[in-house]
């Protein structure tokens, strides 16, 4: 029976809140009479408020449940006039941990996103100055944590969250190293489809790409170190570039006419 309404029904108004006083939207409130029968069901609105109707005065139990929270119940006594009540739900144990670099330094501002097996995002948090983060209201189960931060490669890992667990999830991120630039001629015109080669410090070929139609080239996921960048197309031009962890280096080539 869902909120049967007639001229003699009694109105129950209320709100579902969390421990901090915030609203719990989409919570379900079930009204049960003294015989244990369900007499009404209501869904909390975006602000956590709900309304339910019962057929007669008396004592009722209002049971509320919501994803990521422990269920709770309150007793309500109705005697003619509409009543106002509040149900407080406690969140499941928070899922939290630490984001740090390979050298152990915390990564402030890292964004941690938890996705369910269905692919839906269930919670997001931002790491503080100490690299610590916390996702509240996350139900028990398996999740994929996706972590991203400027200057670091995005990373993902699977975690199993259980209520009451206090074991922090430590995510270590690898510094992103990238080298990009532009290939132009002596007159400032871009040179597309020029081969740009990357030589490691020992002279071995580390990577090779072609500039696009706008003359731009890019190398990603590099190991920190010194590289020699060689551009062909006109007279070959080479330059040594120091690429370090967390740096996004831009180097522009200016090619002269072959033979000059």
N, C-alpha and C positions, 0 to 999 in steps of 0.2 A: 504494500500500500504506500503510495507516494503522495504525501501532503494533500490528503483529501480535504477540500474546502467547502463548507456550507455555511449557512447563516448562524449556526450554533458552534462553530469550531473555535478553538482557543489558539491564540498566536504565541509562538515562542520566537523571540529574536535573540541573536547572540553573535559572537565573534570567536574565531579560532586564532589564537596567538602563539608565537613561540616564546621561549624563555626570556628573550630580550624585549618582548612587547611588540615585535614585528608581526605583520599579518602572515597567515599561512593560506595562500590561495589554493583552490581546488581540493581542499579537505572535504571529506565526506562525514556528515553528521547523521547518525542513526538514532531515532527516538524509540525507546523501548518502554512498554508499560509494566505494571507490577506483576503481570502474569508471564513476563518474558517475551511477549510478542512484539514484533516490529510494527509500529503504527505510523511512522513517517520517516522519510529520508530527505536530507537537504544537502546541497553542494555549496561550499563557501565561495563567495565571489572573490574578485581580485583583491579587495581590501580585507579579506578574511571574514566578512559578515555573512550571516545566513539567516533564513527564516524557515520555520516549520509550523505546521498546523496539526492539532490533535482534536479529537472529537469531544472530549469531556475534561472536566477538572480532575485533578488527582496528582499523584506523584509519578514522575517519569525519570528515566535514566537517559542522558544524552551521551552517546559514545562517538568520539571523533577519531579519524585516522587520516594520514596523509603520507605520501611517499617521502622517505627520509626521516620520518619521525616515529617515536614510540606512540602507540594509541593511548588515549586517555578518556575518562568518563566523569561526568558530574551528575548530581541529582537535582532535579528541578521540581518544585511544587507549584501547581497551577490552581488558582482559585478565582476564576472569572476574568481578571484583568490580564492583558499581555505581560509577559515577563521578559527580562533582559538578563542574559547569562554570558559567561566567558569560559572558554575551554583552552587550557594551556597545554601545548604539546612540546615534549622534549625531543631535541634532535638526536639522531643516532650519533655515535662517537664520530668525531671529525677525522677525516683523512688528511694527514699533514706530513711535512718533511722538510727537506733542505735542498736547495739548488746551489751547486758549487762548480768552480772551474777545475781543471785537471790538477792545478797546484793547491787546491783546497780552499781558495778564496771564495767567499760567498758571492753570488750573482744577484745583486739587488735589481728589482724591477722585472725579473723573469716572469713570464705569464704561464701559469700551469692550468691546463684544461683537462677535465676528466670526461671521457666519452664512454657510453654504455656499449655493449656488444652490438646493439642495433645501429650504432653510429651517431646517436643523438648526444649532444652535449648536456651533461647533467650539472656541472658546476665549474666555476673558473675562479682562480685566485691569483694575486700578484705577490711575488716574494718581497719581503721587507729588506731593510738595510743589512740584516744578518743572513739573508738568503732563505729565511724560513717562510713557509706558506701553510695555509690550512683551508681545507674544503669542508664546510659544515653542511649538515643535512644530507649526507650521502649514505644511502642504504647499503647494507651488506651486499657483496657481490664482486664480480670481476670488472675491472675498468682498464682502459688504455689512457695513460697520462701522456699528454703532448706538451712539451715545454719549449718555449722559444724566447730568445733575448737578443737584443742588438749586439753584433760582434761575435755571435756564437751560432754554431750549426743547430738547427732544430733537432730535437730528439724525442723519441717515444718509447714507452715501456709499459708492460702489462703488470698490474698489481691486483692482489686479492684482498679486499677490504672486509674486515670482520668487526662487529660492534665490540667495543671495549678494548680493542687493540691500541697500544700506545707506541708501537714500533714505528719510528719515522721512516718515510720513504726518501732515500737520498738519491738525487739525480745529478750526475756529473755531465757537464756539457763540454764539448770540444770547441776550441776557438775556431771561428770561421776565417779562412784566409782566401782572399780573392785578389786577382790582378786583372785590370781591364784598361782599355784605352782607346785611342783613335789613331788611325793612319791617314795622313794627309800628304799632299805634295808641297813643293816649295812655294806654291802660289795660294796655299790654303784650301785647295780642292780635296775632297775626301777621296780615298782610294778604296774601293770595294773589292772584295775577293782577293785581297793580298794575303799570302800565307804568313802567319805569325807563329814562330816556333819558340818553345821554352826549353832552355838547356839548364840542367842542374849544375851544381858547383863542380862536379867531376866531369862535365862536358857531355854527359849522356842526355838523350832526348827525353824530356819529362812530359811534354804535351805539344800538340800542334793544332791550330784552328785557322780558319779563314775569316777575315773581316767581312762584315755584312755590307749591304749596299750603301749604308751610311758611313762606312769606314770603321765601324766599332768592332772590337774584339773583347773576349772575356775568358779568363781561366778561373775556375772555382775549385774548392776542396783541395787546396795545395798544402803541402807540408812546409812549415816555416823554414826559411833559409834564403840564400842568395841565388838568384837565377839570372841567366843571360837571355834576354828577349831579342829575337832576330826577326826582322820583317823583310819580306821579299816583294818584288813586283817592279821596282825600279832598281837603282843601285842599292844593294843590301845595306841595312842599317842595324846595328846591334847596340844594346845598352844593358848594363848590369843593374838589377833592381833588388833591393833588400826587402823581402816579404816576411813579415812577422805575424805572430798569432794575434788575431783580433783586428788586423789592419785590412782595409780595402784600398789597395794601391791603384792609382790611375797613372798610366804612362802613355804619352802621345809620341807617335813617330812622325817625322817629316822626311819623306823620301825624295831624293833628287833624281834627275834623269840618268838612265843607265850610261855608264862610261865617264860621267863627270867626277 
